[in-house]
Amino acid sequence: MEDRAEIRRLHRAEEMTIRAIARHLGISKTR
């Protein structure tokens, strides 16, 4: 799933929280 890879990349590279990343990508954590 490329969304998850993108989240992981952002989380590492940008030091964003999962919630912030989810908001950034316009997705919910529960999806």
Phi and psi in degrees as a GROMACS rama.xvg file:
@    title "Ramachandran Plot"
@    xaxis  label "Phi"
@    yaxis  label "Psi"
@TYPE xy
-73.0645  -25.1405  GLU-2
-58.0758  -44.2548  ASP-3
-66.1246  -39.0409  ARG-4
-63.6934  -41.3085  ALA-5
-63.8524  -42.2621  GLU-6
-60.9591  -45.3005  ILE-7
-63.0151  -40.5896  ARG-8
-64.2211  -47.0895  ARG-9
-62.5989  -41.7119  LEU-10
-59.1274  -42.2899  HIS-11
-77.0798  -49.8532  ARG-12
-73.7762  -40.6771  ALA-13
-101.222  -8.24788  GLU-14
58.0112  33.4636  GLU-15
-83.4255  154.512  MET-16
-79.1214  158.011  THR-17
-58.5474  -40.3289  ILE-18
-63.6889  -42.3556  ARG-19
-65.4981  -39.6381  ALA-20
-65.1766  -44.6229  ILE-21
-58.9432  -42.4427  ALA-22
-65.5465  -41.1491  ARG-23
-60.708  -39.8593  HIS-24
-88.9086  -6.03825  LEU-25
72.1688  33.4909  GLY-26
-125.764  161.869  ILE-27
-97.2116  153.916  SER-28
-66.1064  -26.9033  LYS-29
-84.7295  -10.1051  THR-30
